[in-house]
Each structure stands twice: as structure tokens, then as C-alpha cells.
Amino acid sequence: MFIRSLRDVKDTDHYKVLPKSATHTARYLTAADGMGFSLHVNRGKAIPPTQLWYKNHWEANYLIAGVLKVTDMTSGQEWVLGPGDLYQVGPNDRHLYEVLEDEHHLSIFCPSLWGDETHDEDGAYSESGPAPVTEQRMFVRHIGHMREAGREMLVANGQARVVRALTKTDGLGFSFSDVNFAAGATTKLWYKHHWETNYIISGTGQVEDLTTGESWKLEPDMTYNVGPKDRHQLSAETDLHLASVFCPPLEGTEQHDSDGALEPSGPVPSGPPGY
């Protein structure tokens, strides 16, 4: 298992200011990490509409703060999005991206980006793996609406509340969950059949590698990343809010077994070199 934070990427070519915008993107996880997806942490100021078109990728975007507007340039449909909203775009989705209020959001790409890419004139990134072949169009999910509709589950032996907002049936190559631990919660986990990243949105806690005994303080704007060899214990010092991404993607109904594992749901990525 390993930790990744802004200080690990700030002075590298994985930290960029996107063209035609005031958006700073920190590419915490890339193709080199071998987890089956890449994770970017983005912060931006208000900007007018900018065309994007991810012809070679699926991208999910989870808004943590601020207000965004996205427009499907094919249908003309518009969405104004706030904290807790997710929008997904793929090869069929030429769209406009507009920041209405200073924002903070996560982007997850599949296939994974290498981290040094820049947008071309169409707003696309070059191929970084087999491009998705799909008829799926862009779509939006609202975590709050899903919670109100009874889609929140108790998992981790009753220690966590989770909304599995994106699952295997969405066909993006990864799943996305909004996860909350109450202060004082602790659980032992061991994802024998998956890779997972957890981005800390708010709160503090600790994660311990139960094989080596090494432990890390968890704070906002960092990730901890675990794979099939990583039996670990998570403890919440305060209420702890996480964004969780799994590859292979979860079906969405899984519960942790006595080891803290989830059932297999597809081929397992290789992980970082030497893992």
C-alpha cells in the first residue's frame, strides 16, 4: 500500500494548469501505478465555457466544492452541478465545461492517463490504452438524491455508510463510492480481488498496514491506495468522508467478508512496478 498527496506531485510534470482556464490539476495516480484508472485532483476559478471531448477515454467527475455547468454539445442538454454531484463523459460526448463558482473536483480516467498529457485542439487526450467502444452517452448522478432514495448501505461490518454511485453496469472500467465513517469507527480490510484508492474529502484518521505495522495519518487532500496484498486497518479520529474508486469495478451490492474482502468482480490490475 502507498500514500499519495499534493506534495508528491506539485513540482513534477503531473501538476499542470489546464489551457484556456484557471484550473490546476494534480495527477495523483497515473498509468504507472497500474491500478486500472488515473485520479486527478482539480481546483479552478470561474471560467467561460470550454470545449472538451474525451474521444479515447471515460472520465467521471465528482464535485467536492463550487458550481459547474456542463453542456452536451450534441443534444444541448445542460446540467448545473454542486457538491456531491457526478458527471460522466466518454468518446461520444463533445461537451462544454464551465466553472460558475470556484471549484474543487476529482476526475477519474479509464484507460489511465500517463500524467503528462495535454489537451489537443478538440479538447481530447491522446490514446493511453484501448479506447472504449460504446454507444453510452454522458450522464449525471446526484449522491444526495441516491441517499434520499434509499441507496445508501452499511458496509465494513457496520462501520461505514456508502453510496455506490457508479458500478460495473455503468461500463466505465471502475466504480465510484461516497463513503462516510463516524468518529471512533475502526475496521480491518483486505481487498484481495481489487485495487482501491481513497481520497480524503474531510476529517482525520489513521490507516495501518497490518503486515508491516507502518501507519499513516489521514488528512484532507491525500489518498491511501491498497491492493490484494494489503491487509490494513482504518480508524476514524473524527467523522471521515472519503471518495473511493475500485478496479475492477464493484457490482454494487457486495458486503465485506470476515477478512474484510469483497467478492471478485473482474480481472485484477497488476499494481505498481514490483508490487
Backbone as CSV, one residue per row, in Angstrom:
resi,resn,N_x,N_y,N_z,CA_x,CA_y,CA_z,C_x,C_y,C_z
1,MET,0.837,-1.184,0.000,0.000,0.000,0.000,0.880,1.245,0.000
2,PHE,0.307,2.343,-0.469,1.094,3.572,-0.528,0.172,4.775,-0.389
3,ILE,0.786,5.897,-0.008,0.098,7.169,0.203,0.505,8.118,-0.918
4,ARG,-0.418,8.957,-1.344,-0.105,9.967,-2.358,-0.809,11.261,-1.959
5,SER,-0.080,12.383,-2.049,-0.668,13.674,-1.689,-0.136,14.746,-2.635
6,LEU,-0.624,15.951,-2.457,-0.248,17.045,-3.354,1.254,17.270,-3.361
7,ARG,1.899,17.157,-2.214,3.340,17.428,-2.173,4.140,16.420,-3.009
8,ASP,3.552,15.258,-3.285,4.245,14.259,-4.095,4.253,14.613,-5.580
9,VAL,3.314,15.461,-6.016,3.206,15.761,-7.445,3.398,17.237,-7.775
10,LYS,3.396,18.111,-6.770,3.357,19.564,-7.014,4.492,20.036,-7.910
11,ASP,5.683,19.521,-7.758,6.833,20.008,-8.522,7.248,19.042,-9.626
12,THR,6.276,18.299,-10.176,6.541,17.343,-11.246,5.690,17.689,-12.456
13,ASP,5.884,16.929,-13.558,5.054,17.168,-14.740,3.665,16.572,-14.600
14,HIS,3.343,16.042,-13.411,1.992,15.577,-13.134,1.127,16.671,-12.506
15,TYR,1.673,17.886,-12.406,0.930,19.039,-11.895,0.873,20.078,-12.999
16,LYS,-0.348,20.435,-13.426,-0.488,21.297,-14.587,-1.568,22.343,-14.372
17,VAL,-1.438,23.434,-15.129,-2.516,24.408,-15.280,-3.113,24.157,-16.657
18,LEU,-4.408,23.845,-16.695,-5.024,23.482,-17.959,-5.181,24.697,-18.859
19,PRO,-5.035,24.520,-20.169,-5.130,25.643,-21.096,-6.524,26.254,-21.111
20,LYS,-6.596,27.549,-21.406,-7.856,28.288,-21.510,-8.633,28.274,-20.192
21,SER,-7.936,28.097,-19.090,-8.643,28.037,-17.814,-7.701,28.430,-16.694
22,ALA,-8.300,28.514,-15.491,-7.501,28.733,-14.287,-7.577,27.492,-13.418
23,THR,-7.663,26.325,-14.065,-7.776,25.061,-13.340,-6.405,24.444,-13.137
24,HIS,-6.063,24.164,-11.893,-4.843,23.451,-11.546,-5.203,21.991,-11.326
25,THR,-4.485,21.092,-11.981,-4.768,19.675,-11.845,-3.537,18.947,-11.341
26,ALA,-3.735,18.166,-10.282,-2.672,17.353,-9.691,-3.009,15.898,-9.962
27,ARG,-2.180,15.239,-10.745,-2.463,13.875,-11.185,-1.848,12.897,-10.181
28,TYR,-2.645,12.581,-9.152,-2.166,11.782,-8.027,-1.819,10.360,-8.456
29,LEU,-2.657,9.756,-9.293,-2.452,8.381,-9.751,-2.450,8.377,-11.271
30,THR,-1.513,7.622,-11.861,-1.382,7.568,-13.309,-1.247,6.118,-13.764
31,ALA,-1.076,5.944,-15.070,-0.938,4.595,-15.619,0.229,3.844,-14.981
32,ALA,1.273,4.567,-14.583,2.443,3.913,-13.981,2.106,3.216,-12.672
33,ASP,1.019,3.613,-12.020,0.631,2.986,-10.756,-0.103,1.666,-10.967
34,GLY,-0.520,1.391,-12.183,-1.066,0.079,-12.514,-2.348,-0.291,-11.802
35,MET,-3.193,0.712,-11.463,-4.405,0.424,-10.702,-5.655,0.328,-11.576
36,GLY,-5.506,0.560,-12.880,-6.630,0.433,-13.795,-7.370,1.722,-14.067
37,PHE,-6.970,2.812,-13.428,-7.571,4.132,-13.621,-6.548,5.164,-13.177
38,SER,-6.754,6.415,-13.577,-5.942,7.506,-13.037,-6.853,8.461,-12.273
39,LEU,-6.271,9.136,-11.294,-7.018,10.043,-10.417,-6.370,11.413,-10.438
40,HIS,-7.174,12.426,-10.751,-6.705,13.797,-10.789,-7.491,14.616,-9.774
41,VAL,-6.795,15.483,-9.042,-7.425,16.389,-8.085,-7.333,17.786,-8.682
42,ASN,-8.494,18.412,-8.896,-8.566,19.661,-9.650,-9.168,20.777,-8.808
43,ARG,-8.637,21.976,-8.995,-9.194,23.183,-8.390,-9.176,24.287,-9.432
44,GLY,-10.311,25.004,-9.558,-10.379,26.009,-10.605,-11.169,27.232,-10.206
45,LYS,-10.820,28.339,-10.867,-11.553,29.588,-10.749,-12.622,29.640,-11.836
46,ALA,-13.519,30.618,-11.721,-14.577,30.781,-12.713,-13.990,30.972,-14.107
47,ILE,-14.529,30.227,-15.075,-14.095,30.343,-16.480,-15.324,30.245,-17.372
48,PRO,-15.264,30.834,-18.580,-16.357,30.682,-19.540,-16.359,29.262,-20.113
49,PRO,-17.379,28.899,-20.885,-17.461,27.543,-21.442,-16.231,27.176,-22.275
50,THR,-15.709,25.973,-22.039,-14.548,25.438,-22.743,-14.909,24.070,-23.302
51,GLN,-14.595,23.846,-24.590,-14.936,22.558,-25.194,-13.971,21.464,-24.765
52,LEU,-14.529,20.310,-24.400,-13.769,19.105,-24.102,-14.421,17.934,-24.838
53,TRP,-13.602,16.945,-25.199,-14.136,15.793,-25.931,-13.173,14.625,-25.752
54,TYR,-13.467,13.759,-24.774,-12.559,12.664,-24.437,-12.839,11.463,-25.337
55,LYS,-12.326,11.556,-26.562,-12.578,10.551,-27.599,-11.995,9.191,-27.255
56,ASN,-10.980,9.174,-26.397,-10.227,7.953,-26.126,-10.368,7.444,-24.695
57,HIS,-11.283,8.025,-23.933,-11.372,7.710,-22.510,-12.794,7.834,-22.000
58,TRP,-13.045,7.179,-20.847,-14.145,7.538,-19.984,-13.579,8.409,-18.861
59,GLU,-14.365,9.392,-18.475,-13.997,10.246,-17.346,-15.208,10.427,-16.444
60,ALA,-15.017,10.227,-15.137,-16.016,10.575,-14.122,-15.493,11.768,-13.341
61,ASN,-16.382,12.688,-13.001,-16.021,13.901,-12.278,-16.926,14.056,-11.063
62,TYR,-16.308,14.118,-9.881,-17.039,14.237,-8.618,-16.755,15.613,-8.034
63,LEU,-17.808,16.411,-7.872,-17.652,17.787,-7.401,-17.686,17.827,-5.877
64,ILE,-16.619,18.359,-5.292,-16.486,18.476,-3.842,-16.928,19.854,-3.357
65,ALA,-16.603,20.893,-4.127,-16.970,22.262,-3.763,-17.162,23.072,-5.031
66,GLY,-17.976,24.146,-4.931,-18.164,25.026,-6.058,-19.363,24.669,-6.910
67,VAL,-19.452,25.332,-8.073,-20.562,25.115,-9.010,-20.007,25.021,-10.419
68,LEU,-20.397,23.968,-11.129,-20.023,23.750,-12.530,-21.274,23.710,-13.398
69,LYS,-21.095,24.021,-14.662,-22.133,23.818,-15.666,-21.530,23.010,-16.799
70,VAL,-22.180,21.920,-17.185,-21.738,21.125,-18.320,-22.878,21.052,-19.328
71,THR,-22.522,21.112,-20.609,-23.499,21.128,-21.691,-23.132,20.077,-22.723
72,ASP,-24.071,19.210,-23.047,-23.907,18.227,-24.112,-24.056,18.977,-25.440
73,MET,-22.979,19.058,-26.231,-22.999,19.831,-27.463,-23.780,19.130,-28.571
74,THR,-24.117,17.860,-28.378,-24.950,17.156,-29.360,-26.428,17.412,-29.115
75,SER,-26.871,17.239,-27.872,-28.296,17.374,-27.552,-28.678,18.756,-27.056
76,GLY,-27.690,19.514,-26.566,-27.978,20.811,-25.974,-28.389,20.743,-24.517
77,GLN,-28.474,19.550,-23.939,-28.867,19.432,-22.541,-27.801,20.031,-21.638
78,GLU,-28.249,20.721,-20.593,-27.358,21.389,-19.649,-27.607,20.873,-18.243
79,TRP,-26.527,20.837,-17.460,-26.630,20.490,-16.046,-25.836,21.513,-15.249
80,VAL,-26.418,22.049,-14.186,-25.689,22.872,-13.223,-25.472,21.994,-11.997
81,LEU,-24.214,21.828,-11.603,-23.826,20.818,-10.623,-23.186,21.456,-9.401
82,GLY,-23.486,20.869,-8.248,-22.916,21.331,-6.991,-22.257,20.199,-6.242
83,PRO,-21.796,20.443,-5.021,-21.100,19.419,-4.241,-21.920,18.128,-4.114
84,GLY,-21.248,17.000,-4.325,-21.901,15.705,-4.259,-22.453,15.221,-5.576
85,ASP,-22.293,16.018,-6.631,-22.764,15.600,-7.951,-21.623,14.980,-8.753
86,LEU,-21.991,14.049,-9.627,-21.054,13.353,-10.511,-21.525,13.523,-11.948
87,TYR,-20.596,13.899,-12.851,-20.951,13.799,-14.266,-19.910,12.945,-14.973
88,GLN,-20.391,12.158,-15.956,-19.566,11.181,-16.662,-19.609,11.479,-18.159
89,VAL,-18.438,11.458,-18.791,-18.347,11.701,-20.227,-17.420,10.669,-20.859
90,GLY,-17.716,10.342,-22.120,-16.923,9.358,-22.840,-16.695,9.752,-24.282
91,PRO,-16.364,8.781,-25.130,-15.965,9.076,-26.511,-17.035,9.764,-27.346
92,ASN,-18.303,9.643,-26.979,-19.388,10.218,-27.778,-19.800,11.611,-27.319
93,ASP,-19.065,12.178,-26.368,-19.578,13.332,-25.632,-18.734,14.585,-25.794
94,ARG,-18.899,15.260,-26.932,-18.324,16.595,-27.074,-19.163,17.508,-26.181
95,HIS,-18.513,18.198,-25.257,-19.270,18.954,-24.267,-18.566,20.244,-23.891
96,LEU,-19.317,21.143,-23.278,-18.781,22.389,-22.746,-18.676,22.287,-21.236
97,TYR,-17.550,22.758,-20.739,-17.257,22.759,-19.297,-17.116,24.205,-18.858
98,GLU,-17.885,24.605,-17.846,-17.875,25.983,-17.372,-17.840,25.987,-15.843
99,VAL,-16.968,26.805,-15.271,-16.906,26.966,-13.817,-17.653,28.242,-13.461
100,LEU,-18.728,28.096,-12.679,-19.534,29.249,-12.265,-19.066,29.821,-10.937
101,GLU,-18.587,28.951,-10.035,-18.019,29.375,-8.756,-16.783,28.538,-8.486
102,ASP,-15.773,29.137,-7.845,-14.515,28.439,-7.578,-14.796,27.015,-7.131
103,GLU,-14.081,26.063,-7.720,-14.457,24.661,-7.537,-13.275,23.766,-7.179
104,HIS,-13.631,22.583,-6.678,-12.689,21.524,-6.323,-13.368,20.228,-6.736
105,HIS,-12.750,19.481,-7.651,-13.366,18.226,-8.066,-12.312,17.173,-8.371
106,LEU,-12.757,15.915,-8.334,-11.932,14.776,-8.706,-12.291,14.332,-10.109
107,SER,-11.292,13.932,-10.890,-11.502,13.307,-12.192,-10.873,11.927,-12.168
108,ILE,-11.615,10.936,-12.657,-11.102,9.574,-12.775,-11.174,9.182,-14.240
109,PHE,-10.042,8.738,-14.796,-9.966,8.378,-16.216,-9.699,6.891,-16.379
110,CYS,-10.350,6.296,-17.374,-10.056,4.936,-17.814,-10.186,4.896,-19.334
111,PRO,-9.169,4.406,-20.070,-7.902,3.935,-19.537,-7.117,5.060,-18.844
112,SER,-6.193,4.649,-17.994,-5.419,5.592,-17.190,-4.587,6.515,-18.066
113,LEU,-4.473,7.782,-17.649,-3.530,8.705,-18.282,-2.136,8.490,-17.702
114,TRP,-1.122,8.847,-18.481,0.259,8.744,-18.014,0.659,9.921,-17.127
115,GLY,-0.097,11.021,-17.212,0.120,12.125,-16.288,0.716,13.365,-16.900
116,ASP,1.334,13.236,-18.093,1.957,14.406,-18.714,1.169,14.897,-19.928
117,GLU,-0.028,14.325,-20.170,-0.813,14.695,-21.338,-1.311,16.135,-21.270
118,THR,-1.531,16.713,-22.441,-2.215,17.998,-22.569,-3.347,17.840,-23.582
119,HIS,-4.357,18.689,-23.484,-5.493,18.618,-24.400,-5.087,19.031,-25.810
120,ASP,-5.657,18.349,-26.804,-5.436,18.774,-28.188,-6.489,19.826,-28.559
121,GLU,-6.544,20.208,-29.851,-7.433,21.297,-30.261,-8.915,20.947,-30.093
122,ASP,-9.245,19.654,-30.018,-10.634,19.252,-29.799,-10.985,19.128,-28.321
123,GLY,-9.992,19.278,-27.449,-10.229,19.073,-26.027,-10.097,17.626,-25.616
124,ALA,-9.331,16.846,-26.383,-9.129,15.424,-26.107,-7.718,15.173,-25.616
125,TYR,-7.524,13.995,-25.004,-6.195,13.473,-24.686,-5.870,12.353,-25.670
126,SER,-4.590,12.180,-25.947,-4.167,11.106,-26.836,-4.451,9.751,-26.200
127,GLU,-4.497,8.708,-27.012,-4.768,7.368,-26.510,-3.731,6.963,-25.471
128,SER,-4.197,6.297,-24.411,-3.283,5.798,-23.385,-3.571,4.336,-23.064
129,GLY,-4.366,3.713,-23.907,-4.753,2.318,-23.748,-5.883,2.042,-24.699
130,PRO,-6.446,0.849,-24.682,-7.562,0.541,-25.569,-8.722,1.512,-25.341
131,ALA,-9.119,2.214,-26.410,-10.192,3.199,-26.284,-11.531,2.504,-26.091
132,PRO,-12.415,3.054,-25.255,-13.731,2.447,-25.065,-14.521,2.418,-26.373
133,VAL,-15.198,1.320,-26.614,-16.122,1.208,-27.734,-17.516,1.129,-27.130
134,THR,-18.297,2.169,-27.284,-19.560,2.260,-26.561,-20.526,3.176,-27.285
135,GLU,-21.809,2.954,-27.085,-22.842,3.878,-27.532,-23.354,4.731,-26.384
136,GLN,-22.827,4.503,-25.183,-23.253,5.236,-23.986,-22.999,6.725,-24.168
137,ARG,-23.917,7.544,-23.657,-23.782,8.991,-23.681,-23.550,9.513,-22.268
138,MET,-23.170,10.778,-22.179,-22.859,11.382,-20.900,-24.080,11.349,-19.977
139,PHE,-23.807,11.249,-18.675,-24.894,11.171,-17.702,-24.435,11.753,-16.372
140,VAL,-25.400,12.046,-15.521,-25.164,12.705,-14.234,-25.780,11.860,-13.119
141,ARG,-25.106,11.799,-11.996,-25.633,11.168,-10.788,-25.516,12.172,-9.631
142,HIS,-26.484,12.136,-8.733,-26.511,13.032,-7.572,-26.463,12.177,-6.307
143,ILE,-25.370,12.265,-5.565,-25.217,11.447,-4.359,-26.371,11.698,-3.378
144,GLY,-26.731,12.951,-3.186,-27.803,13.271,-2.250,-29.122,12.628,-2.647
145,HIS,-29.444,12.677,-3.943,-30.690,12.065,-4.413,-30.649,10.557,-4.214
146,MET,-29.488,9.937,-4.462,-29.371,8.494,-4.281,-29.544,8.118,-2.815
147,ARG,-28.989,8.928,-1.937,-29.136,8.668,-0.494,-30.607,8.798,-0.091
148,GLU,-31.274,9.844,-0.572,-32.682,10.041,-0.240,-33.550,8.905,-0.771
149,ALA,-33.114,8.288,-1.875,-33.874,7.195,-2.476,-33.576,5.849,-1.829
150,GLY,-32.794,5.852,-0.744,-32.512,4.618,-0.021,-31.363,3.817,-0.577
151,ARG,-30.488,4.462,-1.351,-29.378,3.756,-1.989,-28.130,3.694,-1.111
152,GLU,-28.184,4.258,0.094,-27.037,4.182,0.998,-27.044,2.838,1.715
153,MET,-25.849,2.229,1.873,-25.694,0.928,2.501,-24.763,1.037,3.706
154,LEU,-24.953,0.132,4.657,-23.969,-0.079,5.717,-23.011,-1.170,5.262
155,VAL,-21.699,-0.897,5.327,-20.690,-1.866,4.910,-19.569,-1.892,5.943
156,ALA,-18.511,-2.633,5.636,-17.355,-2.746,6.546,-17.816,-3.177,7.931
157,ASN,-18.665,-4.218,7.938,-19.184,-4.768,9.195,-19.876,-3.713,10.041
158,GLY,-20.634,-2.863,9.343,-21.437,-1.854,10.013,-20.711,-0.583,10.381
159,GLN,-19.451,-0.446,9.962,-18.645,0.704,10.365,-18.740,1.887,9.404
160,ALA,-19.248,1.682,8.191,-19.259,2.744,7.191,-20.608,2.806,6.492
161,ARG,-20.982,4.027,6.095,-22.141,4.262,5.243,-21.636,4.604,3.848
162,VAL,-22.176,3.951,2.822,-21.644,4.119,1.477,-22.766,4.248,0.464
163,VAL,-22.581,5.155,-0.491,-23.417,5.231,-1.681,-22.536,4.826,-2.859
164,ARG,-22.842,3.686,-3.465,-22.076,3.203,-4.624,-22.691,3.814,-5.879
165,ALA,-22.186,4.987,-6.225,-22.811,5.827,-7.245,-22.532,5.356,-8.661
166,LEU,-21.358,4.768,-8.895,-21.019,4.184,-10.194,-20.611,2.745,-9.952
167,THR,-21.149,1.829,-10.752,-20.877,0.407,-10.566,-20.503,-0.230,-11.898
168,LYS,-20.280,-1.524,-11.859,-19.833,-2.261,-13.040,-20.770,-2.084,-14.227
169,THR,-22.077,-2.021,-13.975,-23.041,-1.922,-15.072,-22.929,-0.601,-15.831
170,ASP,-22.287,0.411,-15.248,-22.116,1.681,-15.951,-21.061,1.594,-17.054
171,GLY,-20.200,0.583,-17.002,-19.276,0.324,-18.094,-18.116,1.284,-18.222
172,LEU,-17.726,1.941,-17.136,-16.639,2.912,-17.204,-15.262,2.295,-16.942
173,GLY,-15.234,1.055,-16.424,-13.965,0.406,-16.123,-13.543,0.541,-14.674
174,PHE,-14.317,1.273,-13.871,-14.053,1.449,-12.444,-15.392,1.725,-11.781
175,SER,-15.428,1.627,-10.455,-16.618,2.041,-9.710,-16.242,3.175,-8.764
176,PHE,-17.263,3.943,-8.368,-17.046,5.111,-7.505,-18.055,5.074,-6.373
177,SER,-17.558,5.307,-5.152,-18.420,5.314,-3.971,-18.133,6.533,-3.112
178,ASP,-19.190,7.051,-2.487,-19.100,8.103,-1.479,-19.226,7.417,-0.121
179,VAL,-18.200,7.569,0.739,-18.086,6.759,1.956,-17.966,7.669,3.180
180,ASN,-18.684,7.316,4.241,-18.611,8.067,5.493,-18.411,7.130,6.675
181,PHE,-17.390,7.429,7.488,-17.152,6.758,8.764,-17.442,7.750,9.885
182,ALA,-18.119,7.296,10.934,-18.332,8.135,12.114,-17.071,8.153,12.971
183,ALA,-16.880,9.234,13.711,-15.739,9.332,14.622,-15.703,8.114,15.539
184,GLY,-14.523,7.522,15.662,-14.344,6.358,16.515,-14.491,5.029,15.804
185,ALA,-14.980,5.040,14.572,-15.137,3.787,13.828,-13.766,3.213,13.481
186,THR,-13.673,1.894,13.490,-12.441,1.220,13.073,-12.812,-0.093,12.412
187,THR,-12.060,-0.465,11.379,-12.368,-1.698,10.665,-11.113,-2.244,10.001
188,LYS,-11.026,-3.571,9.924,-9.935,-4.239,9.227,-10.424,-4.642,7.837
189,LEU,-9.598,-4.326,6.827,-9.974,-4.517,5.433,-8.842,-5.212,4.688
190,TRP,-9.213,-5.935,3.622,-8.200,-6.652,2.838,-8.801,-6.930,1.459
191,TYR,-8.492,-6.069,0.501,-9.096,-6.170,-0.827,-8.288,-7.128,-1.702
192,LYS,-8.530,-8.410,-1.490,-7.769,-9.466,-2.155,-7.992,-9.489,-3.662
193,HIS,-9.115,-8.916,-4.116,-9.524,-9.059,-5.508,-9.651,-7.716,-6.225
194,HIS,-9.113,-6.654,-5.630,-9.300,-5.313,-6.187,-8.117,-4.406,-5.852
195,TRP,-8.035,-3.319,-6.611,-7.277,-2.141,-6.207,-8.269,-1.052,-5.823
196,GLU,-7.914,-0.292,-4.803,-8.789,0.793,-4.342,-7.946,2.000,-3.978
197,THR,-8.434,3.197,-4.379,-7.907,4.441,-3.830,-8.985,5.098,-2.996
198,ASN,-8.573,5.772,-1.936,-9.464,6.547,-1.080,-8.920,7.961,-0.971
199,TYR,-9.684,8.919,-1.478,-9.325,10.328,-1.366,-10.039,10.907,-0.153
200,ILE,-9.278,11.541,0.731,-9.857,12.102,1.953,-10.468,13.460,1.621
201,ILE,-11.801,13.549,1.738,-12.513,14.802,1.485,-12.507,15.665,2.737
202,SER,-12.829,15.059,3.873,-12.836,15.803,5.137,-12.627,14.833,6.286
203,GLY,-12.168,15.387,7.401,-11.935,14.588,8.592,-10.508,14.073,8.682
204,THR,-10.219,13.397,9.790,-8.893,12.828,10.012,-9.029,11.401,10.526
205,GLY,-7.972,10.633,10.316,-7.963,9.251,10.770,-6.579,8.669,10.651
206,GLN,-6.507,7.360,10.671,-5.232,6.646,10.550,-5.464,5.361,9.785
207,VAL,-4.488,5.001,8.957,-4.509,3.707,8.285,-3.211,2.995,8.610
208,GLU,-3.323,1.704,8.944,-2.162,0.904,9.329,-2.040,-0.297,8.418
209,ASP,-0.834,-0.545,7.923,-0.513,-1.767,7.191,-0.321,-2.867,8.225
210,LEU,-1.222,-3.853,8.221,-1.186,-4.881,9.260,-0.100,-5.922,9.016
211,THR,0.563,-5.868,7.874,1.700,-6.748,7.620,2.995,-6.148,8.146
212,THR,3.229,-4.867,7.849,4.479,-4.227,8.236,4.386,-3.452,9.537
213,GLY,3.167,-3.081,9.948,2.996,-2.250,11.134,3.129,-0.767,10.860
214,GLU,3.475,-0.392,9.625,3.597,1.029,9.287,2.215,1.670,9.292
215,SER,2.142,2.916,9.756,0.863,3.610,9.792,1.029,5.034,9.284
216,TRP,-0.078,5.609,8.829,-0.084,6.952,8.261,-1.266,7.728,8.816
217,LYS,-1.035,8.991,9.114,-2.100,9.917,9.479,-2.860,10.296,8.216
218,LEU,-4.186,10.255,8.266,-5.024,10.617,7.132,-5.611,12.001,7.349
219,GLU,-5.446,12.851,6.336,-5.943,14.220,6.379,-6.521,14.570,5.019
220,PRO,-7.325,15.647,4.931,-7.889,16.021,3.642,-6.836,16.253,2.574
221,ASP,-7.207,15.908,1.334,-6.411,16.136,0.131,-5.268,15.138,-0.017
222,MET,-5.403,13.963,0.583,-4.436,12.898,0.367,-5.195,11.625,0.025
223,THR,-4.479,10.647,-0.541,-5.081,9.351,-0.831,-4.269,8.252,-0.159
224,TYR,-4.979,7.186,0.240,-4.279,5.943,0.533,-4.772,4.902,-0.459
225,ASN,-3.845,4.029,-0.882,-4.073,3.151,-2.023,-3.690,1.735,-1.631
226,VAL,-4.625,0.801,-1.847,-4.439,-0.571,-1.372,-4.802,-1.562,-2.473
227,GLY,-4.127,-2.723,-2.426,-4.360,-3.786,-3.392,-4.448,-5.137,-2.723
228,PRO,-4.319,-6.211,-3.512,-4.579,-7.565,-2.999,-3.667,-8.026,-1.865
229,LYS,-2.495,-7.437,-1.692,-1.579,-7.869,-0.645,-1.716,-7.065,0.643
230,ASP,-2.617,-6.102,0.662,-2.573,-5.059,1.680,-3.686,-5.196,2.717
231,ARG,-3.463,-6.069,3.681,-4.372,-6.156,4.827,-4.107,-4.933,5.699
232,HIS,-5.149,-4.179,6.001,-4.945,-2.906,6.681,-6.103,-2.607,7.624
233,GLN,-5.859,-1.653,8.506,-6.884,-1.215,9.449,-7.088,0.285,9.304
234,LEU,-8.337,0.668,9.156,-8.702,2.076,9.046,-9.398,2.511,10.328
235,SER,-8.964,3.652,10.883,-9.564,4.190,12.103,-9.908,5.657,11.870
236,ALA,-11.129,6.031,12.219,-11.585,7.415,12.064,-11.419,8.154,13.382
237,GLU,-10.594,9.192,13.396,-10.443,10.013,14.595,-11.623,10.969,14.734
238,THR,-12.033,11.564,13.610,-13.231,12.412,13.536,-14.153,11.771,12.500
239,ASP,-15.323,12.353,12.271,-16.118,11.911,11.131,-15.236,12.000,9.894
240,LEU,-15.239,10.957,9.081,-14.300,10.837,7.973,-15.082,10.609,6.688
241,HIS,-14.886,11.490,5.718,-15.600,11.437,4.437,-14.584,11.126,3.345
242,LEU,-14.824,10.050,2.596,-13.900,9.560,1.578,-14.599,9.432,0.233
243,ALA,-13.825,9.571,-0.826,-14.237,9.156,-2.166,-13.420,7.918,-2.509
244,SER,-14.102,6.825,-2.858,-13.466,5.532,-3.068,-13.652,5.091,-4.516
245,VAL,-12.550,4.655,-5.144,-12.593,4.143,-6.519,-12.010,2.735,-6.521
246,PHE,-12.750,1.795,-7.111,-12.318,0.399,-7.206,-12.098,-0.007,-8.664
247,CYS,-11.089,-0.845,-8.875,-10.887,-1.549,-10.130,-10.378,-2.948,-9.803
248,PRO,-11.010,-4.009,-10.343,-12.177,-3.953,-11.210,-13.380,-3.340,-10.508
249,PRO,-14.342,-2.807,-11.279,-15.485,-2.144,-10.656,-16.346,-3.106,-9.858
250,LEU,-16.946,-2.573,-8.798,-17.856,-3.363,-7.975,-19.212,-3.507,-8.670
251,GLU,-19.877,-4.625,-8.365,-21.248,-4.810,-8.842,-22.191,-3.829,-8.136
252,GLY,-21.882,-3.506,-6.869,-22.655,-2.508,-6.144,-23.381,-3.008,-4.927
253,THR,-23.548,-4.325,-4.804,-24.284,-4.881,-3.663,-23.380,-5.642,-2.697
254,GLU,-22.080,-5.701,-2.968,-21.162,-6.515,-2.177,-21.118,-6.080,-0.714
255,GLN,-20.889,-7.061,0.147,-20.596,-6.822,1.554,-19.233,-7.435,1.883
256,HIS,-18.538,-6.828,2.845,-17.236,-7.334,3.253,-17.395,-8.679,3.959
257,ASP,-16.467,-9.606,3.666,-16.474,-10.889,4.352,-15.692,-10.789,5.664
258,SER,-15.456,-11.916,6.304,-14.808,-11.901,7.621,-13.370,-11.406,7.561
259,ASP,-12.750,-11.456,6.379,-11.390,-10.921,6.209,-11.379,-9.447,5.825
260,GLY,-12.557,-8.883,5.563,-12.616,-7.502,5.087,-12.470,-7.383,3.590
261,ALA,-12.694,-8.491,2.867,-12.580,-8.508,1.413,-13.956,-8.412,0.770
262,LEU,-13.970,-8.069,-0.517,-15.173,-8.090,-1.337,-15.031,-9.168,-2.403
263,GLU,-16.164,-9.686,-2.863,-16.141,-10.759,-3.855,-15.429,-10.308,-5.136
264,PRO,-14.771,-11.238,-5.848,-14.163,-10.890,-7.139,-15.208,-10.315,-8.087
265,SER,-14.789,-9.323,-8.886,-15.724,-8.726,-9.846,-15.087,-8.515,-11.212
266,GLY,-13.910,-9.123,-11.440,-13.253,-8.998,-12.738,-11.759,-9.163,-12.602
267,PRO,-11.038,-9.035,-13.741,-9.574,-9.143,-13.705,-8.953,-8.067,-12.825
268,VAL,-7.937,-8.456,-12.057,-7.306,-7.535,-11.111,-6.092,-6.867,-11.767
269,PRO,-6.007,-5.532,-11.770,-4.830,-4.852,-12.311,-3.548,-5.282,-11.589
270,SER,-2.417,-5.078,-12.251,-1.125,-5.555,-11.732,-0.592,-4.716,-10.585
271,GLY,-1.013,-3.458,-10.496,-0.472,-2.572,-9.468,0.857,-1.969,-9.872
272,PRO,1.485,-1.213,-8.970,2.746,-0.535,-9.287,3.872,-1.532,-9.592
273,PRO,4.900,-1.104,-10.308,6.056,-1.970,-10.574,6.620,-2.553,-9.285
274,GLY,6.881,-3.854,-9.283,7.456,-4.516,-8.121,6.472,-4.911,-7.055
275,TYR,5.189,-4.654,-7.288,4.184,-4.984,-6.257,4.073,-6.489,-6.095
